[in-house]
Amino acid sequence: MASSSSSTSNSQYCPRWKYDVFLSFRGVDTRNNFTSHLHKGLKNRGIFTFLDDERLEDGNSISKELVQAIEESQVAVIVFSKNYATSRWCLNELVKMMECKEKENGQTVIPVFYYVDPSHVRNQSESFAEAFAKHESRYKDDVKGMQKVQGWRNALTAAADLKGHDIHDGIDQSKEIEQIVDHISSKFCKSARFLSDLQDVVGINSHLKELESLLQIENDNVRIVGIWGIGGIGKTTIANAIFDTLSNQFEEACFLVNVKENAKKNQLHSLQNTLLSVLLRKKDDYVSNEYDGKRMIKSRLSSMKVLIVLDDIDHGDHLEYLAGDVGWFGNGSRVIVTTRNRKLIEDSDAIYEVHTLPDHEAMQLFNQHAFKKEVPDDFFKKFSLEVVNQAKGLPLAIKVWGSMLHKKGVDKWEKIVDQIKKKSNLEIVEKLKISYDGLEPEEQKIFLDIACFFRGYEKKEVMKIVDNCDFGAEYGLDVLIDKSLVFISKYDRIEMHDLIEDMGKYIVKMQKDDGKPSRIWNANDFEYVMMDNMGAMTVEAIWFSYVKKPRFNKEAIKNMRRLRILRICCIDNYARFSQRYSEDGSIEYLSNNLCWFGWDRYPWKLLPENFNPRRLVNFNLRLSSLHYLWKETKLQQFLSLQTLNLWGSYSLKRTPDFKGMPNLEYLGLQDCTSLEEVHHSLTYCKKLIKLILSNCSKLERFPYVNVESLETLDLRSCSILEKFPEIHGRMKQGTIIKIMTSYTRITELPLSFFDHQPHLKKLHLDGMKNLASLPNSICKSKGLVKLHVSDCSKLESLPEDIGSLSSLKALHLRGNKFEHLPRSISQLGALEYLDLSHCKRLTQLPEDIGCLSSLKELYLEGNNFEHLPRSISQLGALEYLNLSHCKRLTQLPEDIGCLSSLKELYLEGNNFEHLPRSIAQLGALQTLDLSGCKKLTQLPEFPQKLHAIYADWENDSFCNSFFQNISSLQHDIFSSDSLSLRVFGSCLNDIPSWFDYQGMGSSSVSFNLPENWYVSDNFLGFAVCYYSIQIDGITAHLIPLCDDGMSSMTQEFALSNDPNTNDFDMWIQFLLVSLDGLWDASNANEKTPNDYGRIKLDFIGPVYAFGVMMKVGVRLLYKNESELCIGKRKSRYEEEATCSSSKKLLQLFPPSPGL
C-alpha cells in the first residue's frame, strides 16, 4: 500500500486526533514545575502533546486555534491547582474539554489535583469559592455571564468526579508523573501523528471500511479474519492500519511481524513467548516448546479481550500454534492473519482479498514517491503513465520505481523508463532489480547481506557487522531506505518486502549459476561448494541452519579467503544432549576477514594458529568440541570483539588470555563442564556487561571481576566454587546488576562488596548449602529489587535490618531453617512477592505482616503454622495465597473475606473441617483449590466470580454441600463458557460414584428419568461429568425426550480441557437447566417438564470422527434431596435402558447417519 495526498471521508475510519494529549494548567502555579516535568515525560515517551507556552490566560474567551487543538486531542490532562479557577481562560478550556468528552468516540479527560482537594474542586470551596465570588461579582448584572459562570461550576463538578491523580505532601511527584505517562502510553491509541498519517495512505478508506465490516467489532464473539493477496499487494500495510486504528478498543494488542521468517530463525515457541510477553506486559520465556505454548496461550489469554495480528504466515503450524482456536481468547477478541496462501485461512470466519490498485490510485501513489506530491508537467505525466501501466497496480513496484525516479532529470527518466519497459516480460522480481543496479558496489553488498541473512535483525547488531566490513554502514543503509529497498520497523529492526528479498536472492543465484557464488544461505548449497570446491574463492558470507550434520572440506574452507561472515546454526532442539561429532586436530585456515564467526558444534579441538581476525565482532562457537582456543603462550588480538560465546563446549578446559579483547561485552561459558579456570586477565575487560558461567561444575576458582559496566554475573551451579569472586571497580550510575551464585559451595559473601554497590538489583543465592549467614551490609543495597535465598540449608536467620531494603519487590526464602523472621520484614513497603514455603521450623508469621501493603503473592505451603496472624486479612493488594499442606493449620481467619484483591487461593491437603463464611466476600476470587482436604464436609456460599474449584469428589457429603451452594455463582450457564471444574480421584479413569447415571459412547448416551423428576422450587439442574483422552472441539447437546421420542428443545455446550493439566485428568461441567433456559414454553405443545421421561446427550466433533469413546456421568441436582418424592419411569424404552437403585444402565445410541 502507499499514501495519498487526499483522504475522502477518512474520519469515519481513521482517528481524527492531531495530538495525543492537550495539557490544561494555570501557568502561575505549575508552568515551571509540575507541568513542565509532565510535558517532558510525555515528550520523551513520544506522546505528541499540545502545550500553549505563550498563553496569557487573561482573556474572556480562548482562541479558535486553542479550541481546535482541544478538539483534535485524544486525551486532555487538567492540572487543577490553587489558582486554576481564577483564570477565565482555564475555565473556558475546561468547559470545551468536558463538551468534547461527551461526544461519541469523545475525548478522554484525566484530572490531576495538584495540592488541592478534589472535594474543593467538586464543590467549589476554599480557593475555588474565593475565585467564583469574584466571577459572580463581575457578572452579577449580566444574565449570559452568570450562565457562563454556572457552566464553569458544572464543568468543575463533572471533572472532579472523574478518576484522576492526587498530588500532595508525601507523594513522589516523579513517580506520579511516570504513572500518568505510563497510563496514557499503554491505554490509549498510538501516536496521533502516526495515526493521522493513515489519512494519506492511498485507498485505505475502502480497506478499513471492508475490514471493520468483516471484523464485526460490535459483537462479543471471537473472530479470526484473514487478509489474502500476492506479495507486494499491501497486506501488511492494511493490517498495520487496522491494528493502529482499533488497538485501543482492546485490553491488549500484539502485532507479530513476519511470522514466516521469524519462525524459521527462532522456532515457533519463541514467537509464542513474544506473543505472551507483549499481551501479558511481562517479558519472559514462558515456554520451551510449541506444545506447552499452545496450552499456555489458552490458559493465560482465555479471559482477555485481545487484538492479535499474525503477519505473513506460510504454514499451517503458524496459525495452529499461535492462534489455533477461538476458545484460546476472551470474548470480543480478534485475530487478523495475513498470508499469500488462501488455504491456510480457509477455516477463518472471513477472508479479505486485497486486489491491485485501480489506475487512479496507482497514479496517485506513483506521484507521491516520484514527485513528493508535486504535480508533474506533461512530459513526466506521459512517462508516469507508462511506469504505472507496467506495474499493473502492484503497490510495491510503484513505490520502488517512483523512489528511483525521484529528482532524476529528463534524460535519466527516458533511460530508466525504457529499461523498465524492456523487461516487461520478466517477473516483478526482475523488474525490481533495476533499483539494485543503481546502487554503488558497497551499497549492493550491504543490500545482499540484508536480503540473504539480516532481514528482521536489530539495526544496531547489523550495523556492528557492516561497519567492521568497512562498508560505510550508516550511509549505505540510508541509501537503501531512500530507495525503498529496506525500512526500519517500529521495533528498530531492518525489514524489507518479500519481493525485495526475493530479488536480492535472485541476484545471488545468478552469481552462483555463473560459478561465482557470493553468499550461501542453505545447507545444500554449502555441501555443493564443500564437495566440489567450486566457487569457494568468491564466497563472502555463509549463514545457514542444519539438522543433519553437513560435510566439510578443509581445502574448500581454506580457499574462502574473502569470507566475512560465517554462521552455521544447529536447529536441533536437543543438540545439547545429543551425541557430538568431533574431528582430529584443526582446520588449517579460517579467513582473517571474518566479522561474524558462529559455528554451532564446531567439530575440531583447536582453532587455526594463524587465525587472527581483527575485525571480528561476534565469536559464537556453541556446543563446540574445542579443548582450548589456541596455545596458551599465544596472545591473539581481537580488538573489535564484543561477544564471545562458548556455551556447552564440554571439553573446554581453559579460557584464552583476555588482554587482547578490550571491547568484550558478553562472555558466555555456561555448561562448559570441563572448564577448570578462567584466565586472570579477565579483569582487563572493563566493558564487560554479561558474564555467564552457570553449570561449570569443575570450576574451583575465579579471577577478579571488573564491574564498571557489569550487569549480570551468573555463577549458578558451579558446584565446587567455594569463594565469591573478588570485585574490582565501581558500578556506573544507572547500571542495573544481578548476581547469581546459586548452588555453589560459597560459604560467605564479602562484607565490603555491598558497601560500595548501591545499584545491585538482583541477587540469586538459592541452594548455597554452605552459606551460614547473610552480611548485614546487604541491607545497604538500597536498589535491590529481587533477593533469592531459597534452599540454603545452613542459613538460620536473615539480617535484622532487612526492612531497610526499600526497593525490594521479590523475596524468595523457600526451604530454609528460619525459626523466626526479623521484625523489620513488615517494613518492606514495596514487596510484591514473598515465598516462605517449606520453612518447617517457622511456626508463626509476624503479627504485623498485614503492613506489607504492596504484597501480591504469598507462598506459605508446607509449613507448620498452627494459626495465621489476624493482620493477614489486611493485605489489600494480595492476589495469590498458597497455604497448601499446612497440616497443623486447622482453620483460616474468620475475616479472610477482607482480601478484596485475592484471585487464587490454594488450600490443598489441609485438615480444615469448615471454611469461614466470609470467603463468600472474596469478590475477585476465581480459583479455589480444596483437593486433598479430606475432613472438609461443609462449604459456605461461593464468591460470585469463582470459576475453577479443584477438589476430591469421592466424598458424597462434600459433593452435596458443593451443589447446594453452586447457585451463588454468577456464570452464563447457557453459553459455551459454562462453569468447568477439575476432578481429582484415586482412579482417574472412572467417573465418581456420586454420579447416579453412568455410561460410555462415541456419539451419544441416554437414560430414563424418574417420574415427577421436575420439582419447580427444588430442581437445580443436571450435573454432567465427562472423561475422554480427546475433548477439545467436542460439542454436546443435552436433549429431553418425550415417550414418543420427540423433543422441541436442546441445550448445547462445548467440552474442554484445562491447558494446565495432562490429557488423563477428569472434568466436571455443570449445566444448571432452568425453565427459562431449556424449557421453551412457546414450543411445549401443552406439555410439562415431567412429560419428558428421557434425557439424551449427543456428542458432535472429533470424538466421533476418530472413534474415541466418552465416559459420562449424570446426576439430577436438587436443593434438598430428602424432600423428594419421585418414582421409577416405565415406557416403551424400558427394554433399551433401565434406571434403578441397584443398577443404572445407559443405552448407547448408534451413530446418526448424518454425522
N, C-alpha and C positions, 0 to 999 in steps of 0.2 A: 504494500500500500504506500501511499505517498501523501503529499499535502496539497492544499488548495488555498488560494487567497480569499476565497469566498466561502461562506457557510450558510446554507439555506436552512432556516428554521432549525438551527442546531441546538438551541437552548433546551428543547424538549428532551434531548438525549445526552447532551454533554452538560456538565455543571456550568453554571453561569459565573462562578466565582472568579474574580480577578485577583483577590487577595485571600490568603489563608485566614488572617487574623486582623481585626480592627481593634486598636488599643484606645480606650477612653479613660482619661485621667485628669486630675486637677493639677496643673503644672506647678503651682507654687508649693504643693505638698509633696509630690513624688517624682517630678521630672528628673531630678539629678540623683535620685537614689533608687527606690524600688522599681519604678517604671523603666528607667534606663537599663537596669540589670535584667529585668524581664525581657525587654526588647532585644538585648544582646543574646540572651539564652535562646530566644525564638529564632533569631537570625543565624546563630551558629548551628542550629539543627536544620537549617534550610527551609524554615517556615516563613513564607512571604508575608510580612506584617506591615500594615499601614500605620504610620506614626506621624502625626502632624506636629513637627518640631517647632514650627514658627507660629503656632496658634496664639492669638491674643486673648481669647476667652472673655471678651468684654462686650460682645455684640448681643443684639436681641435674637438673632437667628443665625444659623450656621449656613455656610456657603453651599452652592449647588454641587461643587466639587466634593465637599465633605459628605453630603447626602449620598452622592453616587458611590463614594468609597465605602460607606456603610452598607449600601445595598449590594455591593459587589464583594463583600467579605463573608466567608463561610462561618467564621466564629467571631463573636465580639467579646472581648475581655474588658470588664468595667472595674477600675480600681477605685472603690469608694474610700475616700479619705475625709478627714475632719472638715475641710472646706469645700468638698465636692459640690454641695448644694448651694453654695454662694454664687456659683457660676451658672448663669442662664444658658451659656453656650454648652456646658456639660449636660445640663438638664434637657436641652433640646436634642442633643446627641442621644441621650438615654431614651427619650420618647421614640425617636426614629428607630433605634435598635430593637426596642420592645415591639414596635409595629412589624419590623422585618421578621421577628421571631414567630409571630402568629400566622404568617403566610404559609401556604403549602410548600413543603420542602424548604422551610424557612431557616433563618439563621439560628445558630446555637449561641446562647448567651451564658457566659461564665462570670459571676461576680467575685471580686476579691475585696474582702473587708480589711482595709489597711488601718489598723489601730482604731477601728470603730466597731461598735457592737451592731450585729445585724438587726437587732430589735430597734436600734436608733434609726436605722435606715428605713425599716419597715413602718415604724410609727411616726417618723419624722420628729424625733425627740432630741434632747441635748443640742449639739451644734446644728443639727438639721432643723430643729424647731426655731432656733435663732435666725437661720438663713431664710426660712419661709415667712417668718414675721416681717422681715424686710421686703420680701417679694410681695406679700399681700398688702403691705403699706404702699408699695409702689403702684399696685394695680387696683387699689380699693375703689376707685371710681370708674374702672374700665371693665365692662362685663366680659369682653373677649379675653382681656388679660387675666381675669380671675379664673376663667375656664382653662386657660393655659396653665395656671398655677395648679389647678386641680388635676390636670393631665400629668403634671410633673409628680404630684403626690402618688397618683395611681401607678405610674411607671416605677417609682421608688419602691412601693409596696410589692409590686409584682416581681421586681428584680431581687428583692431581699428574700423572697420565698424560694428562690432557685438554689440548687446545690452549688456551693462555691468553696472558697478558701478563706480561712480566717487567719490574719497576721496580727499577732500581739506579742507582748513581752514573753520571753521564754521560747518563742518559735525561732528555729533556724531558717532565716529568710532564704538562704541559698538552697537549702533542701526543698523548701516550699516552692521556689521558682522552678527547680528541677522537676518536681511533681506536676506542676502546671504544664510545663513544656512536654513532659512525657505523655500526659493525658491528651493534649491536643495532637501530638505527633501520632499516637497509636490509635486514637478513637475516630479521628475524622479523616476526610478524604486526602488523597495525595496532594502535593503542592498545587495551589490554584494556578500558578503559572504553567505548570506542566499540563494540567487538565485543560486549560484554555487553549493550549496548543492543539488539542484534538479538534478544535473548530476549524483548523487549517488542513486537516487530513482529507485528501480527496475522497469523496464518496462515502465518508464514514457515517453520514446520517442514515442512509438506507441500510447499511450493515448493522448499525446499532439498533435500529428500529426492528429489523427482522430477528435479530438475536434475542432482544428483550421479549419479543413475542414467543419465541421458542423456549426461552428460559422460564417464563411464567413465574416471575419473581413474587407475584402476589399470592401464589399457592404455597401451602405449608409442607408439601411433599418434598422428596429429594429427587432431583433430576440430573441426568447426565446428557450433555449436548455435545455433539461432535462438529468440528469445523473441518471441512474436507476440500482439498484442491491441490493442484500441481505445485511444485516448488517454485517459489518466487512470486506467487499469486497474491500474497498478503495475509496469510492465515495468522501468523504471529502478531502482525500489526493490529489486526482486528481483535484478536484475543487480548492483547495489551490494552486496547481502547476500552473494551467491555469490562475488563478487570479493574482498570483505574476508575471507570465510571461507577461501578456497582460495589466495589470492595468495602465501602464504608457502611453498607447495609448488612454486613455480616459480622459475627463476633470476631472471627479471624480470617485471614486470606493468605494464600500462598500461590505464587506463580513459579512452577518448576520449568526452567528454561531448558530447551534442547535435550529432552529426555533420552533420545536415541543415542547421542554421543556420550552423554554423562553415564548412561547405563553401561556402555562399552568400557569406559575408562574406570569407573568406580564401583560397578556392580549394583544391583537393584537395592540391596539393603542399605547402601549408602544414601540413595535417593529417598528411601523410606525414613532414614534418620533425619535428612534435611527437611522433609515434609513435616515430621513430628516436631522438630526443633523450631520451625517457623510458626506452626499453628499453636504450639504449647508455650511459645515465647521463652524457651529454655534450651540452649544448645547443649546437646548431649548425644552420646552414642547409645541410643535406646535399644537397638537390636544388633545381632551379629550375623543374622541370615534372613533371607526374604520370607521364610515361613513364619518365623517369630514376628517379623514385621507386619504381616497381614493381621495377626492376632492383636498386636499392639495398636495398630491404627484403629481397628474396630473397637478395642477396649477404651482407648483414650479419647476418641473423637465422636463416639456414638451419641453423645449428648450435646455436641457443639454445632452451632449453625456456622458452616464454613463455606468459603468460596475457594475452589482449587482449579488451577489451570495446569494441565499436562501438555506442554508444548512439544510437538514433533515426536509422537510415538511411532514406532515402525514394527512392533512385535506385540503379540497378544499378551505376553508376560507383563509388559509395561502397565497395561490397564488392570490386569488381574491382581498384581501385587501392590499397586498404588491406589487404586480405587475400584476394587473388584466387585463391590455390591453397594446398592443404595443404603442398605442397612448399616453400613460402616459409619454413617454420618448422621448428625442430628437433623431434626425437622427443619425444612427450609433451606438446606444446603444445596449447593450447585457445583457440579464438576464440568469443566469445559476441556475438551480434548482436541488438539489439532493434529492432523495426520495427512499423509499423501495416500494412504491405503484405506479405502472405504470399508473393506471387510472387517477391519479392526473395530469399527464403531457401529456395525450393523445392529447391534443389540441395544444401542443407546436410545434414549427417549426421543431424540430428534437429531437430524443431521442438517447442517447448513453448508451448502455448496457454494464456494467462492468462485465467481466467474471472472474472466479477464475484463479489463476496464473498457467501457464504451468509448468511442472515438473522442468525444468532447472532454471526458475526464482524463483520458490518456494524454491529450494535448495540454490540458491544464497542468498535469503532473510534469510533463516534459518542460514546460515553460518555467516552472518553479526551479528546476535543477539546472537548466541551461542558461536562464536569464535572471534567476532570483527574483521572480515575479514581475520583471520588466517586460513591457510589450515589445516583441521583436518587430523589425521592419519587414517589408515584403520579401526581401531576399532570404532572410532567415526563416520566414514562415514557410517558404517553399521547401527548404531542406528539413525543417522541423517536421513537416507533414510526411516526408519520405522516411525519416527515422521512426516516427510513431507508427507508421504503417508496417515498417519492418519488424517492430517489436511485437506486433499483433496483440496489444493490450496487456502484455506481461509487465507488471509494475517494476520488477527488479531491473529488467533490461532498460526500461525507460529511464529509471533513476541513474543507472550506471552510465549510460550513453549521454544523458543530459549533463551529468557532472563532468564527463570527459570533454564535452564541447564548451563548457563554461569559459568565457573570456578568451576563446580562440578567435583568430581573425578569419576573414572571408576565405582566404586561400586554404587555411587549415580545415575549415568546415567542409569545403568541397572534397578534400582528400579523405577526411575521416568518414564522411557520409558515404563516399564511394566505396571505401573498404567494407563498411557495414553491408552495403547492398550487394557487393560481390560475393559475400559469404552467406547469402540469403538461404542457400540450400543446406547449410550446416546446422547442427543442433545449437540451441541457445548458448550452451556452454562454450562452444567455439566462437560464437559472437562476442561473448564477454571477454575473450582473450585479447581483444583489441585494447582494453584498458591496461592489461598486463604489459603488452608490447610498448606502451608509452612510459613505463617506469624505467628509472635508472637501474643499472645492474645490481647495486646493493639493495635497492628497494625491492627488486624482484626476488632476491634471496630471502629477505625478511618475509615477503608475502608467501613464498612457497613453504618456508618453515612453519608459518602460522597455519596455512591450509593443510599441510600434511601432519602437523604434530600439536600445535599450540592453541587450536580453537577451543575456547571455553576455559583457558587457564588465566590466572590472575595476571593483570597487566604488569605489576612490579616484578613478578617472577620471570616473565618472558623478557622484560627489559634487561634484567641481570644477564641473561644468556646472550641476547643480541648485542648488548653493549660490549661484552667481553669478546665477541667475534669481530669487533671493530667495524660494525655496520652503520653506526650513527642511529641508534635505536629511536630516540625521541623524534628526530626529524623524519626518519623513514616512516614511522608509524603515523605521524601527522599527514604525510602524503597519502598513505593508504586510506586514511579516514576521509580526507578531502575528496578522494576519487571514489568514495562509496564502496571500497573493496572490503573494508573491515569497519567495525564500530565497537565502542566500549559500552558494555551493558551497565545497568544500574548497580550491579554488584562489582563494578570495576574489573570485569573480565573481558578479554578480547574475543569478539564474536564476528562471524561473517555468515552470509546467507549460504544455504545448501548449494545453490548453483555456483556461487563464487568458489566454494570449497571444491566442488566437482571440477571446475575449470582449472584450479591450481594442480589438482592431482592428475588431470588430463595432460597438463604440460609436462609433468614429471614422467608420466607414462610414455609420452612421445620421446623423451630423452632415453628412457630405458630401451625402447624399441630400436633406437639408434646405437645401442650398445654402450651408452654413457649414462647410466643411472646416477642421479644426484642424491636421491632420498629413498629410503626403504621404510615402509610402514606395515608390512605384514610378513609373517614367518616364511611363507612360500617364496617370496622374492629374496629374502635373506638366504635361504638354503640354496636358491638358484645361483647366487653370487658365490656362496661358500663352495659349492660343488665344482663349479667350472672356473672359479677365479676370474669370472668375466665382468669387466666394468668396475672392479674393486678400486682402481686408481681414481675414479671420478666420484666416488661416493663421499658425500659431505655429512650426511646425517642418517642415523638408523634409530628407529623408535617403533617397537612392535611388542605384542604380547603373545605368550605361548602357554599351552598346557603340556603338550608333548615336547620332550627335550629336543631342541634344534641341534643340527650337526654343525660343527665348527671346523674351519680350515685355517690353521695358523698362518699359512702362506698368504691366504686371501686377506686376513686381518693385517698382516704385515704390510700389504700393498695399499692399505687405506690411509695414505699419508695426509689426505685432505680432511679427514674425519673431524668434525667439530662437535657433533652430538652423537652419543651412543647410549641408548636406553633400551635394555632388554628386560621385559617385565614378565614374571611368572604370575598367572592369574588363578592358580590352583589355591582354593580356599584353605586347603590343608597342607600347603607346602612346608609349613614349619615342622610338621610331624612326619612327612613322607621321606622315603629314602633319597639321599642326595647322591648325585654323581660327582666324581672327582677325577681330575686329570693330574698326571705327574708333572712336577716342575712348574714351569710358567710358559706363557707365550713370549715370543722373542721381542715383540714390538707392539706398542699402542701409540696412537697418534698424539703428539705433544700439542696439537692444535685443539684438543678437546676442551670445550667449555662446560659440557654437561656429561658426566660419566655415571651411568647407572646400569648395573647388571645383576639382576636377582639370581642367586645361586651360582655365582661366578665359580667355575669348576676347578681353577688352579690354586695351588698353595701359596703362590707368590705373585707379585706384580713384576713387570719387566724392570730391570735395574736402571735402564735409561729412560724410564717413564717420569717426566718432569713437566707436566702441563701448567705453565704459569698463568694461563687464563681460566683455569678450571674454577667454576663457581660451586657446582654441586657434585659430590662424590658419594654415590649410593650403591653399596655392594651388600644388600640384604641377603641373609641366608647363604653367605659365601663359604667356600672351602679354604679360605685363607688361614694360614698359621701365623703369619705376620705380613705386613705390607711390603717391607724390604729389609735389607740387612741393617742391624742395629747401628752400625757405625756410619750409615749414610744419612745425611740430613737433606731432605728434599724441600724445595722452596715452592709452596703452594700459596703464593701471596694473595690470590683472589678468592681462595676457598672460603665459603661461608657455611656449607653443610657437609658434614662427614657422618655417614650413616652406615654402620656395620652390624646392624641388628641381626641377631640369630646366627652369627658366624661362630658356630660352636667349637671350631678348632683354634680360634684366635687366642694366642697366649699372652701377647703384649701389644700395646699400642705404639704408634710411631712417636718420634720426637715432635712436639707441637711448636717449637720455636719458629719453624718455617710457615706457620699458619696464623699470622697475627690478626686476621679478619674473621676467624672462625666464630660462628654464631650458634651452631647446633652440632652437638656431638651425641650420636646415638649408638650405644654399646649394649643395649638391653639383650638379655638371653645369650650373651657370649659366655657360655657356661665353663669354658676352659681359661678364661681371662684371669690372670693372677695379679697383674699390676697395671696401673695406669701411669704413664711416664710423668715424672716430676715436673716437666716443663709445662704442664697444663696451666700453671699459674700465670704464664705469659699471655694466655688468651683472655684479654681484658674485655673483649666484646662478646664473650660467650653468654648466650641468652638461655639456652636449654641444654642441660647435661643429664642424659638418661642412661643409667646403668642398672636398671632393675633386673633381678634374677641372674646376676653374675655370681654364681654360687661358690666360686673359688677365689673370689677377690678378698684378700686379707687386709690390705691397707690401701689408703687413698691419699693422694698428694694434696698440697694446698689448693684451695679453690678461690679464684678471684670473683667476687660478687658485685663488681662495679656495674655490670649490665645484667647479671643473672636474674632470671625469672623462675626457673624450675630446676631443682636438684632432686633427682629421683634415684634413690639407692634401695628401693624396696626389694626384699627377698635376697639381698646379698648376705646369705645366711651365716657366713663366718666373719663378717666385718665387725670388729669389736670397738673401733674408735670413731667418733664423729669427726668428719673432715675438719682440718684447720682452715679457717676462713681468713682471706686477705681482702682488703679494700672495704669500701663503704658503699652501700647501695645508693644509686642516684635518686634524687627527689622524684616521686611519682612512680617509681618502679614497684611492680607487684611481684612478689616472690612466693613460691610454695616449695617446701622442703619435705621430702618423703623418705623416711628411713625405716618404714615398717618391716617387721620380720627380719631384723638383723640381730647381732649379738651385742650391739652397743649398750653399754651399762649406764652411761650418764651423758648428759648434754652439757656443753661448755657454758659455764656461768656467764662469761663475758660476751658471748655471741649475742644474746638477746638485749644486752645493754646498748648495743650500737646498731641494731637493725629494726628501727621503728616501722619499716614498710613491709615486714613479713606478713603475708596474707593467709597462707595455708601451711599447716604443719601436720604431717602424717607420721604417727609413731606407732601404729597398730602392730600387734604381735611381737613387740620387743620384749622377749621373755626375761631378759636380764635387767631391764630398766626398773630401778627401785624407787626413783623419785623424779619429780619434775622440779627444776630450779625455780625459785620464786621470781627470778628475773624474767621469766617468760611472761609475767604479767606486765612487763614494761613494753611489750609489743602491742601498742595500742591499736595498730591497724589490723591485727589478727582477725580473720573472718571465719576460718574453719580450723578446728583442732580435733584430730583423730587420735585417741589414746585408748583404743579397744584391745582386749585380749593381752594385756601386759600383766602376766600372772604374778609378778613380784611388786607391782605398784599398788600400794595400800592407801594412798591419800593423794589429794590434789593440793596445790598451793592455796593457802588461806586467802590470798588476795585475788583469786581468780575472777571475782566480781568486778575488778577494775578493767577487764577486757571489754571496753565499751563498744567495740565494733563486732564482737563475736556473734555470728549468726548460727553456726552449727557446732555442736559439741558431741563427739562420739566417745562414749565411755563403756561400751558393751563388754561384758565378760571380765570385769576386774574384781578385786577383792576389797573394795571400799567397805568400811563398816559405817561410815557417815560421810556426808558431803559438807564442804565448807559453808558456813552461814552466808558468806558473800555471794554464793551462786545465784541467789534470788535477786541480785542486783544487776544481772545480765539483761539489761533492758532491750537489747537488740536481738537476743537469742530467738531463733525461729525453729530450731531442730535440736532435740535432746534425746539421746539414746542411752538408757541405763539398763538395757536388757541383760538378764543373766548375771547380775551383780548379786550373787547368792548371799553374801554377808550383809548386804544393805537391807535392814529390816524396816526402815522408815524413811520417808521423804521429808525435806524441810517443811515445817509448818507453814512457812510463808511462800511456798512455791507458786502460789497464785499471783505473786508480784511479777512473774515473767510475762509481761503484758503483750509481748510480740510472739510468744511461742505458738507455733502452728502444728508441730508434730512432736509427739511424746511417746517413746517406746519404753515400756516397763515390763515386757513379758519375761516369764521365767524367774521372777523374784519371790522373796519370802515375806512380802508385806502382809501384815495382819489387818491393816486398815490404811486408808488414804487420808491425807490431811483435808480438812473441810475446804481449805482455800483453793483446792484444785478446781473447784467449781467456779472460781473467779477468772479462769483462763479464757477470757472472752475471744481471743483470736484462734484458739485451738481448733484444728480441723481434723486431726488424726490422733487417736488414742488407742494404744495396744496394751491390754492387760492380760493377754493370753497366758495360761499355765502359771498363774499366781495361786498356787494350791491353798495357801493359808488365808487368802482373801475371800471371806465368806459373804461380803456384801459391798455394794457401791454406796457412795454418799447419797443421801436422800435428795439432795438438791443438785444432782448431776444434770438435771434438765436446764440448769442455768448456762450450760456450754452452748451458747446460741450459734456458734460457727461450726460446731462439730459435724463432719460429714461421714466419717468412718469410725466405727467402734468395734474393736476386736476383743472378745471375751472367751475365746476358745479354751476348753479344758479346765474350766474353773468349777468350784463347788457351790456356786450360788443356788439357793433354793427359790429365790424370787428376785425380781428386778424392781428398782424404785419406780413408783408411779410417775415420777417426774420425767421419766425417759420419754414419755409422750410429748414433752415440751421441746424436744430437740428438733426444732423446726427445719434445720438444714441436713439432718441425718439421712444418708442414702444407703449405707451399707452397715449391717449388723451381723457379727459372727458369733453364734452361740453353739457351734459344733463342739461336741465333747462335754457339754455341761449336763452331766448325767442326772444331777439332782434337781434340775430346773423343771418344774412341772406346771407352774403358773406364770402367765405372761401378762404384763399390763397392756394398755392400749398402745398401738404403734404410733410413731411420728408420721405425719401425713405424707411426707415426701420419701419415705423409706422405699427403696427399690429392690434391694437384694438382702436376703436373710440366709446365712449359712448355718445349718443345724443338722442334728441327728433326728431322723424321723421314725425310728423304730418304736419310740415311746408313745403309746396311744394317748395318754393324758396330756402330753406336750402338744400333740397334733390337735386334739380337741380345743385346747386353750388357744392355740395359734389361730384356728379357724374362727373361733368366736370373736377374735379381735381383728380379723382381716378387713372388716368393713370400715375400719378407721383410716385405711389407706386411700389416698386420693390418686387414682390412676384411671386412665381411659380404658376400661376393661373391654371395650368393644372395638379396640383397634389392634393393629399388629404389635403395638408396644405394650401389650398386656404384661402384668407382673410375672416375672420368671424368677424362680428360686432354686438354688442348687441343693441337691440331695446328697447326703453322705450316709453310707450304710456299711454294715460289716460285710455284706455281699453286694458289690456294686452292680452285679448283673441281674439282680432281682428287684422287682417292684416291691416296696414296703407293704407288709401285710395289712396295714391300716386301710389300704385301698380295697374296698369290698369286691369290685368287679375288675377282673384282670384277663388279659388276652394278648394274642400276638397275630400280626398280619402284615402283608406287604402292600395292601391297598385300602382295607377298611376293617373295622371291628364294630360289633353292635351287641347290645344286651337289652333284656326286658326291664322295664321299670315296674316297681311295685304299685299296687293300686293306691290311689289317693296320695301319690308321692308329692304332689304340689300342695303345700300349705302356705297361703299367701303371706301371712305375717311371721312365718318361721323359716321358709326356704331361702337359703343364701345363694346357691348356685351349684355348679359342678366343679369338682377339683379333678384335674387331669394330670396324671404323671406319665411321662413317656421316656423311653430309652431306645437309642439306636446308635450304631457306630457312626452313621452319617445322618445329620439332622438339618444342617443349613440348607435352605432352599425349599424345604417342605412346607406346604400349606395344609392345614387341617380344617375340615368342615364338620361342625357339630350340628346334627340334624335330628330333631324329634320326629318320630313316625307314628301315624295312626295305625289302627289294626288293619286298615286296607292298604298299608304301605305308602300312603300319600303324605306329603308334607308341603307346607307353604312357607317355611321359614328355615333359615340356615344361619349359623354363626361361624364366620371364618376367622382363623387366626394363624399366624406364622410360628413355626417352631424354630428354635435357635440354640446354638451352643454358646457357652461362656468362653470368650477367647483366652481367658487366663487359666483354663483347665484343660486336661487331656481329653481325648476322644471317648474315654470309657466312664466319665462321670455321668451320673443320672440327674435328671432335671424334673422339676415340677413346674407346670404352668397353670395358673389359676384363672378360670373364667367365671366370673360371677354373673350368671344369666338372669336378668330381670325381665319382667313383662315388657318394659319399655325397649329392651334390647333384642331379645329373641322373639318375643311374642308380638306379632303384628295383628292387632285386633281387627283391622280392616279386611284381612285375608283369612280370618279364623273360621268363616262359614259356620258361625254359631257354636263352634267347638270351644271347650275349655282346656287348660293345660293338662288336666288329668285324663282327657280323651286320648292323649298321646302316650301310648304304652310301651314305646321302644325308643331307644336313643342310639344313634349311629355316628361313628367317626370315620370320615373318608380322608385319605391321605393323597395329596397330589404333588408331584415333583420328583426329584432324583430318587427318592426312596422306592418308587415303583419302577422307574426306568432302569435301575440297577438291581432290582430284586432284593433289596435289603429289607430285612424283617424289622418291624417295630414292636416293642413290648409296650403295652399300655395298661394303666390302672386308672379307675374312675371311682369316685365316691360322691354321693349326694350330700351336700352340706346343709346343716340346719343350725339355727341359733341354739335350740335346746332339743337334743335328741330324746330326752326322757319323756317329753310330752307327746311324742309321735304315736300315731295310731294308723299304721299303714299295713297293707297286706300284700300277698303274692298276686301276680297277674297271670291269668291264663288266656291264651289267644291262639290263633292258628299258627303262630310262630313257635309254639311251645315245643314242637318236635325238633326245631332247629336250635333253640337255645333255652336254657333254664336259668333261673336265679333262685337260690335257696340259701338258708343259713349255713347249711353244711358244706355246700359246694357251689361255686359260682363259675359258670362256663360262658364263653363268648363265642357266638357264631362268626366265623371268618368268611366274609363275603368274597366271592371270586372277583377278579379284576373286571372292571367295566369295559366293554368293547371299545368305547371311545377314548380310553386313556392310553 
